[in-house]
């Protein structure tokens, strides 16, 4: 009984962790893309 609940909780935490990692990764990637585009505009502008 307790083990089943623990398994479900662990799975939920695992999925949440992956989701958060993907979210943070997407934010960092978009920041890098924006900085890169600004730099390109400065170089060729």
mmCIF entry with sequence, helices, sheets and N, C-alpha, C, O atoms, coordinates in Angstrom:
data_MODEL
# 
_entry.id   MODEL 
# 
_entity.id                         1 
_entity.type                       polymer 
_entity.pdbx_number_of_molecules   1 
# 
_entity_poly.entity_id                      1 
_entity_poly.type                           'polypeptide(L)' 
_entity_poly.nstd_linkage                   no 
_entity_poly.nstd_monomer                   no 
_entity_poly.pdbx_seq_one_letter_code       
;(UNK)(UNK)(UNK)(UNK)(UNK)(UNK)(UNK)(UNK)(UNK)(UNK)(UNK)(UNK)(UNK)(UNK)(UNK)(UNK)
(UNK)(UNK)(UNK)(UNK)(UNK)(UNK)(UNK)(UNK)(UNK)(UNK)(UNK)(UNK)(UNK)(UNK)(UNK)(UNK)
(UNK)(UNK)(UNK)(UNK)(UNK)(UNK)(UNK)(UNK)(UNK)(UNK)(UNK)(UNK)(UNK)
;
_entity_poly.pdbx_seq_one_letter_code_can   XXXXXXXXXXXXXXXXXXXXXXXXXXXXXXXXXXXXXXXXXXXXX 
_entity_poly.pdbx_strand_id                 A 
# 
loop_
_entity_poly_seq.entity_id 
_entity_poly_seq.num 
_entity_poly_seq.mon_id 
_entity_poly_seq.hetero 
1 1  UNK n 
1 2  UNK n 
1 3  UNK n 
1 4  UNK n 
1 5  UNK n 
1 6  UNK n 
1 7  UNK n 
1 8  UNK n 
1 9  UNK n 
1 10 UNK n 
1 11 UNK n 
1 12 UNK n 
1 13 UNK n 
1 14 UNK n 
1 15 UNK n 
1 16 UNK n 
1 17 UNK n 
1 18 UNK n 
1 19 UNK n 
1 20 UNK n 
1 21 UNK n 
1 22 UNK n 
1 23 UNK n 
1 24 UNK n 
1 25 UNK n 
1 26 UNK n 
1 27 UNK n 
1 28 UNK n 
1 29 UNK n 
1 30 UNK n 
1 31 UNK n 
1 32 UNK n 
1 33 UNK n 
1 34 UNK n 
1 35 UNK n 
1 36 UNK n 
1 37 UNK n 
1 38 UNK n 
1 39 UNK n 
1 40 UNK n 
1 41 UNK n 
1 42 UNK n 
1 43 UNK n 
1 44 UNK n 
1 45 UNK n 
# 
_struct_asym.id          A 
_struct_asym.entity_id   1 
# 
_struct_conf.conf_type_id            HELX_P 
_struct_conf.id                      HELX_P1 
_struct_conf.pdbx_PDB_helix_id       AA1 
_struct_conf.beg_label_comp_id       UNK 
_struct_conf.beg_label_asym_id       A 
_struct_conf.beg_label_seq_id        2 
_struct_conf.pdbx_beg_PDB_ins_code   ? 
_struct_conf.end_label_comp_id       UNK 
_struct_conf.end_label_asym_id       A 
_struct_conf.end_label_seq_id        44 
_struct_conf.pdbx_end_PDB_ins_code   ? 
_struct_conf.beg_auth_comp_id        UNK 
_struct_conf.beg_auth_asym_id        A 
_struct_conf.beg_auth_seq_id         2 
_struct_conf.end_auth_comp_id        UNK 
_struct_conf.end_auth_asym_id        A 
_struct_conf.end_auth_seq_id         44 
_struct_conf.pdbx_PDB_helix_class    1 
_struct_conf.details                 ? 
_struct_conf.pdbx_PDB_helix_length   43 
# 
_struct_conf_type.id          HELX_P 
_struct_conf_type.criteria    ? 
_struct_conf_type.reference   ? 
# 
loop_
_atom_site.group_PDB 
_atom_site.id 
_atom_site.type_symbol 
_atom_site.label_atom_id 
_atom_site.label_alt_id 
_atom_site.label_comp_id 
_atom_site.label_asym_id 
_atom_site.label_entity_id 
_atom_site.label_seq_id 
_atom_site.pdbx_PDB_ins_code 
_atom_site.Cartn_x 
_atom_site.Cartn_y 
_atom_site.Cartn_z 
_atom_site.occupancy 
_atom_site.B_iso_or_equiv 
_atom_site.pdbx_formal_charge 
_atom_site.auth_seq_id 
_atom_site.auth_comp_id 
_atom_site.auth_asym_id 
_atom_site.auth_atom_id 
_atom_site.pdbx_PDB_model_num 
ATOM 1   N N  . UNK A 1 1  ? 0.835  -1.207 0.000   1.00 0.00 ? 1  UNK A N  1 
ATOM 2   C CA . UNK A 1 1  ? 0.000  0.000  0.000   1.00 0.00 ? 1  UNK A CA 1 
ATOM 3   C C  . UNK A 1 1  ? 0.866  1.252  0.000   1.00 0.00 ? 1  UNK A C  1 
ATOM 4   O O  . UNK A 1 1  ? 0.741  2.114  -0.870  1.00 0.00 ? 1  UNK A O  1 
ATOM 5   N N  . UNK A 1 2  ? 1.750  1.333  0.999   1.00 0.00 ? 2  UNK A N  1 
ATOM 6   C CA . UNK A 1 2  ? 2.619  2.504  1.117   1.00 0.00 ? 2  UNK A CA 1 
ATOM 7   C C  . UNK A 1 2  ? 3.572  2.582  -0.079  1.00 0.00 ? 2  UNK A C  1 
ATOM 8   O O  . UNK A 1 2  ? 3.835  3.664  -0.605  1.00 0.00 ? 2  UNK A O  1 
ATOM 9   N N  . UNK A 1 3  ? 4.082  1.429  -0.499  1.00 0.00 ? 3  UNK A N  1 
ATOM 10  C CA . UNK A 1 3  ? 5.056  1.393  -1.597  1.00 0.00 ? 3  UNK A CA 1 
ATOM 11  C C  . UNK A 1 3  ? 4.413  1.865  -2.893  1.00 0.00 ? 3  UNK A C  1 
ATOM 12  O O  . UNK A 1 3  ? 5.031  2.596  -3.668  1.00 0.00 ? 3  UNK A O  1 
ATOM 13  N N  . UNK A 1 4  ? 3.157  1.441  -3.131  1.00 0.00 ? 4  UNK A N  1 
ATOM 14  C CA . UNK A 1 4  ? 2.459  1.872  -4.348  1.00 0.00 ? 4  UNK A CA 1 
ATOM 15  C C  . UNK A 1 4  ? 2.315  3.385  -4.392  1.00 0.00 ? 4  UNK A C  1 
ATOM 16  O O  . UNK A 1 4  ? 2.545  4.015  -5.424  1.00 0.00 ? 4  UNK A O  1 
ATOM 17  N N  . UNK A 1 5  ? 1.931  3.960  -3.255  1.00 0.00 ? 5  UNK A N  1 
ATOM 18  C CA . UNK A 1 5  ? 1.761  5.413  -3.183  1.00 0.00 ? 5  UNK A CA 1 
ATOM 19  C C  . UNK A 1 5  ? 3.094  6.106  -3.419  1.00 0.00 ? 5  UNK A C  1 
ATOM 20  O O  . UNK A 1 5  ? 3.160  7.129  -4.100  1.00 0.00 ? 5  UNK A O  1 
ATOM 21  N N  . UNK A 1 6  ? 4.146  5.548  -2.858  1.00 0.00 ? 6  UNK A N  1 
ATOM 22  C CA . UNK A 1 6  ? 5.483  6.120  -3.009  1.00 0.00 ? 6  UNK A CA 1 
ATOM 23  C C  . UNK A 1 6  ? 5.914  6.080  -4.470  1.00 0.00 ? 6  UNK A C  1 
ATOM 24  O O  . UNK A 1 6  ? 6.490  7.034  -4.993  1.00 0.00 ? 6  UNK A O  1 
ATOM 25  N N  . UNK A 1 7  ? 5.617  4.936  -5.126  1.00 0.00 ? 7  UNK A N  1 
ATOM 26  C CA . UNK A 1 7  ? 5.960  4.811  -6.549  1.00 0.00 ? 7  UNK A CA 1 
ATOM 27  C C  . UNK A 1 7  ? 5.260  5.878  -7.372  1.00 0.00 ? 7  UNK A C  1 
ATOM 28  O O  . UNK A 1 7  ? 5.868  6.517  -8.231  1.00 0.00 ? 7  UNK A O  1 
ATOM 29  N N  . UNK A 1 8  ? 3.957  6.066  -7.097  1.00 0.00 ? 8  UNK A N  1 
ATOM 30  C CA . UNK A 1 8  ? 3.193  7.043  -7.864  1.00 0.00 ? 8  UNK A CA 1 
ATOM 31  C C  . UNK A 1 8  ? 3.744  8.446  -7.636  1.00 0.00 ? 8  UNK A C  1 
ATOM 32  O O  . UNK A 1 8  ? 3.865  9.233  -8.574  1.00 0.00 ? 8  UNK A O  1 
ATOM 33  N N  . UNK A 1 9  ? 4.078  8.754  -6.385  1.00 0.00 ? 9  UNK A N  1 
ATOM 34  C CA . UNK A 1 9  ? 4.627  10.067 -6.045  1.00 0.00 ? 9  UNK A CA 1 
ATOM 35  C C  . UNK A 1 9  ? 5.966  10.282 -6.743  1.00 0.00 ? 9  UNK A C  1 
ATOM 36  O O  . UNK A 1 9  ? 6.229  11.360 -7.276  1.00 0.00 ? 9  UNK A O  1 
ATOM 37  N N  . UNK A 1 10 ? 6.808  9.255  -6.737  1.00 0.00 ? 10 UNK A N  1 
ATOM 38  C CA . UNK A 1 10 ? 8.114  9.350  -7.385  1.00 0.00 ? 10 UNK A CA 1 
ATOM 39  C C  . UNK A 1 10 ? 7.961  9.606  -8.880  1.00 0.00 ? 10 UNK A C  1 
ATOM 40  O O  . UNK A 1 10 ? 8.683  10.419 -9.457  1.00 0.00 ? 10 UNK A O  1 
ATOM 41  N N  . UNK A 1 11 ? 7.006  8.899  -9.505  1.00 0.00 ? 11 UNK A N  1 
ATOM 42  C CA . UNK A 1 11 ? 6.758  9.070  -10.934 1.00 0.00 ? 11 UNK A CA 1 
ATOM 43  C C  . UNK A 1 11 ? 6.304  10.494 -11.228 1.00 0.00 ? 11 UNK A C  1 
ATOM 44  O O  . UNK A 1 11 ? 6.749  11.117 -12.192 1.00 0.00 ? 11 UNK A O  1 
ATOM 45  N N  . UNK A 1 12 ? 5.396  11.007 -10.364 1.00 0.00 ? 12 UNK A N  1 
ATOM 46  C CA . UNK A 1 12 ? 4.899  12.368 -10.562 1.00 0.00 ? 12 UNK A CA 1 
ATOM 47  C C  . UNK A 1 12 ? 6.032  13.376 -10.433 1.00 0.00 ? 12 UNK A C  1 
ATOM 48  O O  . UNK A 1 12 ? 6.141  14.295 -11.245 1.00 0.00 ? 12 UNK A O  1 
ATOM 49  N N  . UNK A 1 13 ? 6.871  13.212 -9.426  1.00 0.00 ? 13 UNK A N  1 
ATOM 50  C CA . UNK A 1 13 ? 8.010  14.112 -9.227  1.00 0.00 ? 13 UNK A CA 1 
ATOM 51  C C  . UNK A 1 13 ? 8.974  14.036 -10.402 1.00 0.00 ? 13 UNK A C  1 
ATOM 52  O O  . UNK A 1 13 ? 9.515  15.049 -10.844 1.00 0.00 ? 13 UNK A O  1 
ATOM 53  N N  . UNK A 1 14 ? 9.182  12.816 -10.903 1.00 0.00 ? 14 UNK A N  1 
ATOM 54  C CA . UNK A 1 14 ? 10.079 12.607 -12.040 1.00 0.00 ? 14 UNK A CA 1 
ATOM 55  C C  . UNK A 1 14 ? 9.578  13.367 -13.261 1.00 0.00 ? 14 UNK A C  1 
ATOM 56  O O  . UNK A 1 14 ? 10.346 14.058 -13.931 1.00 0.00 ? 14 UNK A O  1 
ATOM 57  N N  . UNK A 1 15 ? 8.274  13.234 -13.547 1.00 0.00 ? 15 UNK A N  1 
ATOM 58  C CA . UNK A 1 15 ? 7.676  13.918 -14.699 1.00 0.00 ? 15 UNK A CA 1 
ATOM 59  C C  . UNK A 1 15 ? 7.754  15.425 -14.518 1.00 0.00 ? 15 UNK A C  1 
ATOM 60  O O  . UNK A 1 15 ? 8.071  16.153 -15.459 1.00 0.00 ? 15 UNK A O  1 
ATOM 61  N N  . UNK A 1 16 ? 7.460  15.897 -13.294 1.00 0.00 ? 16 UNK A N  1 
ATOM 62  C CA . UNK A 1 16 ? 7.553  17.336 -13.016 1.00 0.00 ? 16 UNK A CA 1 
ATOM 63  C C  . UNK A 1 16 ? 8.978  17.826 -13.222 1.00 0.00 ? 16 UNK A C  1 
ATOM 64  O O  . UNK A 1 16 ? 9.193  18.898 -13.788 1.00 0.00 ? 16 UNK A O  1 
ATOM 65  N N  . UNK A 1 17 ? 9.951  17.050 -12.766 1.00 0.00 ? 17 UNK A N  1 
ATOM 66  C CA . UNK A 1 17 ? 11.356 17.426 -12.918 1.00 0.00 ? 17 UNK A CA 1 
ATOM 67  C C  . UNK A 1 17 ? 11.747 17.561 -14.375 1.00 0.00 ? 17 UNK A C  1 
ATOM 68  O O  . UNK A 1 17 ? 12.421 18.517 -14.758 1.00 0.00 ? 17 UNK A O  1 
ATOM 69  N N  . UNK A 1 18 ? 11.321 16.595 -15.197 1.00 0.00 ? 18 UNK A N  1 
ATOM 70  C CA . UNK A 1 18 ? 11.618 16.656 -16.630 1.00 0.00 ? 18 UNK A CA 1 
ATOM 71  C C  . UNK A 1 18 ? 10.959 17.880 -17.254 1.00 0.00 ? 18 UNK A C  1 
ATOM 72  O O  . UNK A 1 18 ? 11.570 18.579 -18.063 1.00 0.00 ? 18 UNK A O  1 
ATOM 73  N N  . UNK A 1 19 ? 9.710  18.135 -16.874 1.00 0.00 ? 19 UNK A N  1 
ATOM 74  C CA . UNK A 1 19 ? 8.997  19.293 -17.397 1.00 0.00 ? 19 UNK A CA 1 
ATOM 75  C C  . UNK A 1 19 ? 9.700  20.597 -17.058 1.00 0.00 ? 19 UNK A C  1 
ATOM 76  O O  . UNK A 1 19 ? 9.842  21.481 -17.903 1.00 0.00 ? 19 UNK A O  1 
ATOM 77  N N  . UNK A 1 20 ? 10.141 20.703 -15.795 1.00 0.00 ? 20 UNK A N  1 
ATOM 78  C CA . UNK A 1 20 ? 10.839 21.914 -15.369 1.00 0.00 ? 20 UNK A CA 1 
ATOM 79  C C  . UNK A 1 20 ? 12.152 22.083 -16.116 1.00 0.00 ? 20 UNK A C  1 
ATOM 80  O O  . UNK A 1 20 ? 12.501 23.192 -16.521 1.00 0.00 ? 20 UNK A O  1 
ATOM 81  N N  . UNK A 1 21 ? 12.883 20.982 -16.300 1.00 0.00 ? 21 UNK A N  1 
ATOM 82  C CA . UNK A 1 21 ? 14.142 21.043 -17.041 1.00 0.00 ? 21 UNK A CA 1 
ATOM 83  C C  . UNK A 1 21 ? 13.915 21.519 -18.471 1.00 0.00 ? 21 UNK A C  1 
ATOM 84  O O  . UNK A 1 21 ? 14.663 22.349 -18.988 1.00 0.00 ? 21 UNK A O  1 
ATOM 85  N N  . UNK A 1 22 ? 12.871 20.981 -19.104 1.00 0.00 ? 22 UNK A N  1 
ATOM 86  C CA . UNK A 1 22 ? 12.564 21.390 -20.479 1.00 0.00 ? 22 UNK A CA 1 
ATOM 87  C C  . UNK A 1 22 ? 12.194 22.869 -20.532 1.00 0.00 ? 22 UNK A C  1 
ATOM 88  O O  . UNK A 1 22 ? 12.595 23.592 -21.444 1.00 0.00 ? 22 UNK A O  1 
ATOM 89  N N  . UNK A 1 23 ? 11.420 23.305 -19.534 1.00 0.00 ? 23 UNK A N  1 
ATOM 90  C CA . UNK A 1 23 ? 11.005 24.708 -19.491 1.00 0.00 ? 23 UNK A CA 1 
ATOM 91  C C  . UNK A 1 23 ? 12.213 25.621 -19.335 1.00 0.00 ? 23 UNK A C  1 
ATOM 92  O O  . UNK A 1 23 ? 12.357 26.601 -20.066 1.00 0.00 ? 23 UNK A O  1 
ATOM 93  N N  . UNK A 1 24 ? 13.085 25.296 -18.377 1.00 0.00 ? 24 UNK A N  1 
ATOM 94  C CA . UNK A 1 24 ? 14.287 26.095 -18.151 1.00 0.00 ? 24 UNK A CA 1 
ATOM 95  C C  . UNK A 1 24 ? 15.177 26.086 -19.392 1.00 0.00 ? 24 UNK A C  1 
ATOM 96  O O  . UNK A 1 24 ? 15.724 27.116 -19.786 1.00 0.00 ? 24 UNK A O  1 
ATOM 97  N N  . UNK A 1 25 ? 15.313 24.916 -19.998 1.00 0.00 ? 25 UNK A N  1 
ATOM 98  C CA . UNK A 1 25 ? 16.113 24.805 -21.216 1.00 0.00 ? 25 UNK A CA 1 
ATOM 99  C C  . UNK A 1 25 ? 15.566 25.673 -22.334 1.00 0.00 ? 25 UNK A C  1 
ATOM 100 O O  . UNK A 1 25 ? 16.330 26.320 -23.051 1.00 0.00 ? 25 UNK A O  1 
ATOM 101 N N  . UNK A 1 26 ? 14.238 25.692 -22.489 1.00 0.00 ? 26 UNK A N  1 
ATOM 102 C CA . UNK A 1 26 ? 13.609 26.506 -23.530 1.00 0.00 ? 26 UNK A CA 1 
ATOM 103 C C  . UNK A 1 26 ? 13.854 27.989 -23.267 1.00 0.00 ? 26 UNK A C  1 
ATOM 104 O O  . UNK A 1 26 ? 14.154 28.744 -24.192 1.00 0.00 ? 26 UNK A O  1 
ATOM 105 N N  . UNK A 1 27 ? 13.727 28.407 -22.004 1.00 0.00 ? 27 UNK A N  1 
ATOM 106 C CA . UNK A 1 27 ? 13.953 29.816 -21.654 1.00 0.00 ? 27 UNK A CA 1 
ATOM 107 C C  . UNK A 1 27 ? 15.390 30.221 -21.958 1.00 0.00 ? 27 UNK A C  1 
ATOM 108 O O  . UNK A 1 27 ? 15.633 31.260 -22.571 1.00 0.00 ? 27 UNK A O  1 
ATOM 109 N N  . UNK A 1 28 ? 16.348 29.389 -21.523 1.00 0.00 ? 28 UNK A N  1 
ATOM 110 C CA . UNK A 1 28 ? 17.758 29.687 -21.765 1.00 0.00 ? 28 UNK A CA 1 
ATOM 111 C C  . UNK A 1 28 ? 18.045 29.742 -23.265 1.00 0.00 ? 28 UNK A C  1 
ATOM 112 O O  . UNK A 1 28 ? 18.759 30.626 -23.738 1.00 0.00 ? 28 UNK A O  1 
ATOM 113 N N  . UNK A 1 29 ? 17.479 28.782 -24.008 1.00 0.00 ? 29 UNK A N  1 
ATOM 114 C CA . UNK A 1 29 ? 17.695 28.749 -25.458 1.00 0.00 ? 29 UNK A CA 1 
ATOM 115 C C  . UNK A 1 29 ? 17.155 30.011 -26.126 1.00 0.00 ? 29 UNK A C  1 
ATOM 116 O O  . UNK A 1 29 ? 17.808 30.580 -27.001 1.00 0.00 ? 29 UNK A O  1 
ATOM 117 N N  . UNK A 1 30 ? 15.962 30.451 -25.713 1.00 0.00 ? 30 UNK A N  1 
ATOM 118 C CA . UNK A 1 30 ? 15.403 31.647 -26.346 1.00 0.00 ? 30 UNK A CA 1 
ATOM 119 C C  . UNK A 1 30 ? 16.217 32.889 -26.002 1.00 0.00 ? 30 UNK A C  1 
ATOM 120 O O  . UNK A 1 30 ? 16.381 33.778 -26.837 1.00 0.00 ? 30 UNK A O  1 
ATOM 121 N N  . UNK A 1 31 ? 16.728 32.953 -24.769 1.00 0.00 ? 31 UNK A N  1 
ATOM 122 C CA . UNK A 1 31 ? 17.584 34.078 -24.394 1.00 0.00 ? 31 UNK A CA 1 
ATOM 123 C C  . UNK A 1 31 ? 18.839 34.097 -25.265 1.00 0.00 ? 31 UNK A C  1 
ATOM 124 O O  . UNK A 1 31 ? 19.248 35.146 -25.762 1.00 0.00 ? 31 UNK A O  1 
ATOM 125 N N  . UNK A 1 32 ? 19.450 32.907 -25.444 1.00 0.00 ? 32 UNK A N  1 
ATOM 126 C CA . UNK A 1 32 ? 20.650 32.825 -26.273 1.00 0.00 ? 32 UNK A CA 1 
ATOM 127 C C  . UNK A 1 32 ? 20.352 33.228 -27.713 1.00 0.00 ? 32 UNK A C  1 
ATOM 128 O O  . UNK A 1 32 ? 21.150 33.918 -28.346 1.00 0.00 ? 32 UNK A O  1 
ATOM 129 N N  . UNK A 1 33 ? 19.194 32.793 -28.233 1.00 0.00 ? 33 UNK A N  1 
ATOM 130 C CA . UNK A 1 33 ? 18.826 33.133 -29.614 1.00 0.00 ? 33 UNK A CA 1 
ATOM 131 C C  . UNK A 1 33 ? 18.651 34.637 -29.762 1.00 0.00 ? 33 UNK A C  1 
ATOM 132 O O  . UNK A 1 33 ? 19.118 35.227 -30.737 1.00 0.00 ? 33 UNK A O  1 
ATOM 133 N N  . UNK A 1 34 ? 17.973 35.266 -28.787 1.00 0.00 ? 34 UNK A N  1 
ATOM 134 C CA . UNK A 1 34 ? 17.770 36.722 -28.839 1.00 0.00 ? 34 UNK A CA 1 
ATOM 135 C C  . UNK A 1 34 ? 19.108 37.447 -28.806 1.00 0.00 ? 34 UNK A C  1 
ATOM 136 O O  . UNK A 1 34 ? 19.328 38.373 -29.587 1.00 0.00 ? 34 UNK A O  1 
ATOM 137 N N  . UNK A 1 35 ? 20.008 37.037 -27.908 1.00 0.00 ? 35 UNK A N  1 
ATOM 138 C CA . UNK A 1 35 ? 21.332 37.665 -27.825 1.00 0.00 ? 35 UNK A CA 1 
ATOM 139 C C  . UNK A 1 35 ? 22.097 37.488 -29.136 1.00 0.00 ? 35 UNK A C  1 
ATOM 140 O O  . UNK A 1 35 ? 22.753 38.408 -29.623 1.00 0.00 ? 35 UNK A O  1 
ATOM 141 N N  . UNK A 1 36 ? 21.995 36.278 -29.691 1.00 0.00 ? 36 UNK A N  1 
ATOM 142 C CA . UNK A 1 36 ? 22.684 35.996 -30.953 1.00 0.00 ? 36 UNK A CA 1 
ATOM 143 C C  . UNK A 1 36 ? 22.163 36.888 -32.080 1.00 0.00 ? 36 UNK A C  1 
ATOM 144 O O  . UNK A 1 36 ? 22.941 37.430 -32.865 1.00 0.00 ? 36 UNK A O  1 
ATOM 145 N N  . UNK A 1 37 ? 20.842 37.033 -32.149 1.00 0.00 ? 37 UNK A N  1 
ATOM 146 C CA . UNK A 1 37 ? 20.250 37.874 -33.190 1.00 0.00 ? 37 UNK A CA 1 
ATOM 147 C C  . UNK A 1 37 ? 20.659 39.330 -33.008 1.00 0.00 ? 37 UNK A C  1 
ATOM 148 O O  . UNK A 1 37 ? 20.927 40.027 -33.987 1.00 0.00 ? 37 UNK A O  1 
ATOM 149 N N  . UNK A 1 38 ? 20.709 39.793 -31.765 1.00 0.00 ? 38 UNK A N  1 
ATOM 150 C CA . UNK A 1 38 ? 21.138 41.173 -31.511 1.00 0.00 ? 38 UNK A CA 1 
ATOM 151 C C  . UNK A 1 38 ? 22.579 41.378 -31.969 1.00 0.00 ? 38 UNK A C  1 
ATOM 152 O O  . UNK A 1 38 ? 22.923 42.400 -32.563 1.00 0.00 ? 38 UNK A O  1 
ATOM 153 N N  . UNK A 1 39 ? 23.407 40.384 -31.678 1.00 0.00 ? 39 UNK A N  1 
ATOM 154 C CA . UNK A 1 39 ? 24.810 40.488 -32.073 1.00 0.00 ? 39 UNK A CA 1 
ATOM 155 C C  . UNK A 1 39 ? 24.949 40.508 -33.585 1.00 0.00 ? 39 UNK A C  1 
ATOM 156 O O  . UNK A 1 39 ? 25.744 41.276 -34.127 1.00 0.00 ? 39 UNK A O  1 
ATOM 157 N N  . UNK A 1 40 ? 24.182 39.671 -34.268 1.00 0.00 ? 40 UNK A N  1 
ATOM 158 C CA . UNK A 1 40 ? 24.208 39.642 -35.738 1.00 0.00 ? 40 UNK A CA 1 
ATOM 159 C C  . UNK A 1 40 ? 23.771 40.986 -36.291 1.00 0.00 ? 40 UNK A C  1 
ATOM 160 O O  . UNK A 1 40 ? 24.372 41.491 -37.239 1.00 0.00 ? 40 UNK A O  1 
ATOM 161 N N  . UNK A 1 41 ? 22.725 41.575 -35.707 1.00 0.00 ? 41 UNK A N  1 
ATOM 162 C CA . UNK A 1 41 ? 22.256 42.885 -36.164 1.00 0.00 ? 41 UNK A CA 1 
ATOM 163 C C  . UNK A 1 41 ? 23.327 43.943 -35.948 1.00 0.00 ? 41 UNK A C  1 
ATOM 164 O O  . UNK A 1 41 ? 23.509 44.821 -36.792 1.00 0.00 ? 41 UNK A O  1 
ATOM 165 N N  . UNK A 1 42 ? 24.033 43.868 -34.835 1.00 0.00 ? 42 UNK A N  1 
ATOM 166 C CA . UNK A 1 42 ? 25.098 44.840 -34.572 1.00 0.00 ? 42 UNK A CA 1 
ATOM 167 C C  . UNK A 1 42 ? 26.234 44.671 -35.570 1.00 0.00 ? 42 UNK A C  1 
ATOM 168 O O  . UNK A 1 42 ? 26.830 45.650 -36.019 1.00 0.00 ? 42 UNK A O  1 
ATOM 169 N N  . UNK A 1 43 ? 26.531 43.410 -35.914 1.00 0.00 ? 43 UNK A N  1 
ATOM 170 C CA . UNK A 1 43 ? 27.630 43.163 -36.857 1.00 0.00 ? 43 UNK A CA 1 
ATOM 171 C C  . UNK A 1 43 ? 27.288 43.646 -38.253 1.00 0.00 ? 43 UNK A C  1 
ATOM 172 O O  . UNK A 1 43 ? 28.107 44.295 -38.904 1.00 0.00 ? 43 UNK A O  1 
ATOM 173 N N  . UNK A 1 44 ? 26.072 43.333 -38.725 1.00 0.00 ? 44 UNK A N  1 
ATOM 174 C CA . UNK A 1 44 ? 25.722 43.621 -40.112 1.00 0.00 ? 44 UNK A CA 1 
ATOM 175 C C  . UNK A 1 44 ? 24.846 44.866 -40.270 1.00 0.00 ? 44 UNK A C  1 
ATOM 176 O O  . UNK A 1 44 ? 24.567 45.288 -41.392 1.00 0.00 ? 44 UNK A O  1 
ATOM 177 N N  . UNK A 1 45 ? 24.410 45.457 -39.145 1.00 0.00 ? 45 UNK A N  1 
ATOM 178 C CA . UNK A 1 45 ? 23.464 46.570 -39.209 1.00 0.00 ? 45 UNK A CA 1 
ATOM 179 C C  . UNK A 1 45 ? 24.088 47.863 -39.713 1.00 0.00 ? 45 UNK A C  1 
ATOM 180 O O  . UNK A 1 45 ? 23.403 48.880 -39.816 1.00 0.00 ? 45 UNK A O  1 
# 
